[in-house]
Amino acid sequence: MSVTFKGNAVSLNGKTLNVGDNAPKVDLVAGDLSVKSVGGASGKFQIINVVPSLDTGVCATQTRTFNQKAASLSNAEVFVISLDLPFAQGRFCSTEGIDKVSALSDFRTKAFGEAYGVVLAGSPLEGLLTRAVFVVDPNGKIVYKEIVSEVTNEPNYDAALAAVK
């Protein structure tokens, strides 16, 4: 699969997942350096919000928007995943008042990017994660997937939230 970054084609590395597939359970690093898993059956919906870096405007907007829209969801956990260090993620969340979205880092093993097929290749952002949203149902099935076609664009928030029933 490929996306574009500023209009130039970029390929993605990792496994391709589709709606209906089981969401791989992957361990990531939380702000306190503990391990937190996403994917798999959790008994709640999971909105897995993937960004290249919280230090960019579009990624920050995406995270703030999901934080605001997630406030009304009682049956879902919302995550933002990037390769940013947990310390930087924590600083961003603290500064921006992000309290409904859990920031997790794939910096340690990069297993999430490979398992979900969202590693950018052959571009100035090579090695980072592309912009994407996955919604996983309580039983661990992917019920929504959006790999944003242009990395610099925001995802379709309403479509992702509509997948949480």
RORO-143587 format. One line per 2 residues: their letters; for each residue x, y, z of C-alpha. Coordinates in steps of 0.001 Angstrom, whole numbers. Example, Ala and Ser with C-alpha at 12.3 -4.5 7.8 and 13.67 -1.06 7.14 Angstrom:
2
as	12300:-4500:7800  13670:-1060:7140
END
This chain:
165
ms	0:0:0  1114:3575:-507
vt	147:7032:655  1443:10441:-319
fk	3512:12936:1636  3152:16432:182
gn	1940:14843:-3048  4822:12363:-3425
av	4094:8629:-3272  5360:6841:-173
sl	5113:3122:506  4158:1523:3791
ng	5928:-1394:5417  4413:-4022:7655
kt	1444:-6343:7574  -1713:-5163:5818
ln	-4765:-5370:8061  -8365:-5033:6955
vg	-11774:-4556:8517  -12845:-7930:9943
dn	-9301:-9016:10839  -8289:-9664:14412
ap	-6406:-6647:15730  -2922:-7760:16785
kv	-2207:-7224:20468  940:-5117:20717
dl	2835:-3803:23729  3715:-99:23737
va	5368:2240:26225  3272:4595:28367
gd	4380:7914:29817  5561:6310:33065
ls	7618:3798:30997  5241:965:31870
vk	4011:-1378:29156  450:-945:27874
sv	-1175:-3163:25241  -3487:-2194:22404
gg	-5383:-4479:20065  -6869:-7814:20955
as	-10052:-8291:22955  -10350:-5744:25765
gk	-14080:-5675:26496  -14280:-2087:25176
fq	-13920:-403:21842  -10427:888:21132
ii	-9834:3907:18927  -6219:3626:17851
nv	-5161:7009:16550  -1755:6813:14775
vp	394:9870:14014  3944:10505:12722
sl	4833:12900:15579  2942:14965:18137
dt	5388:17780:17352  3591:18616:14107
gv	489:20756:13681  -1751:18178:12018
ca	-830:15457:14533  -1501:17832:17415
tq	-4869:18813:15910  -5795:15161:15370
tr	-4989:14313:18989  -6839:17350:20384
tf	-9879:16557:18226  -10050:12927:19360
nq	-9570:14073:22961  -12551:16425:22641
ka	-14783:13977:20791  -13826:11056:23064
as	-15133:12863:26147  -18632:11508:25498
ls	-17607:7877:24880  -18183:5640:27884
na	-17503:2359:26090  -14189:3157:24405
ev	-10529:3743:25153  -8750:6194:22875
fv	-5037:6001:22171  -2568:8113:20221
is	463:6171:19050  3685:7593:17641
ld	7417:7027:17834  7828:10119:20007
lp	9522:9394:23308  7093:8960:26213
fa	8569:12074:27879  7732:14229:24843
qg	4264:12680:24607  3669:13442:28287
rf	4801:17048:27885  2501:17483:24875
cs	-508:15975:26671  120:18051:29780
te	545:21298:27840  -2490:20628:25622
gi	-4797:19312:28374  -5119:15899:26740
dk	-6889:13764:29343  -9216:11446:27395
vs	-6551:10016:25072  -3709:7780:26271
al	-401:8540:24535  1698:5448:23809
sd	5076:5134:22130  6281:2468:19695
fr	9894:3671:20086  11178:599:21913
tk	10349:-2273:19539  8492:-677:16611
af	6242:-3760:16765  3034:-1760:16414
ge	4075:-152:13131  4988:-3519:11616
ay	1931:-5360:12978  -478:-2695:11681
gv	1330:-1934:8391  1838:1764:9066
vl	5618:2291:8799  6539:4958:6244
ag	9260:3973:3755  11165:5882:1084
sp	10402:9454:2131  11782:12194:4373
le	9611:10634:7122  11014:7137:6566
gl	10733:4992:9672  7957:7038:11285
lt	4343:5895:11459  1860:7170:8911
ra	-1396:8873:9852  -4105:6272:10457
vf	-7079:5347:12618  -8157:1843:13588
vv	-11272:1044:15606  -11240:-2313:17369
dp	-14440:-3765:18816  -14633:-5248:22334
ng	-13922:-8728:20905  -10701:-7637:19187
ki	-11954:-7308:15597  -11063:-4336:13427
vy	-14361:-2618:12595  -12910:543:11032
ke	-9653:1365:9296  -8443:4544:7676
iv	-4946:4951:6352  -5075:8658:5515
se	-4127:8912:1837  -2122:12152:2260
vt	13:12175:5411  -480:15917:5878
ne	-4315:15613:5971  -6522:14910:8985
pn	-8515:11670:9231  -12291:11348:9002
yd	-13132:11753:12698  -16876:11253:12299
aa	-16508:7975:10385  -14141:6583:13031
la	-16427:7619:15884  -19473:6174:14093
av	-17792:2738:14234  -18055:2831:18045
k	-21556:1505:18721
END
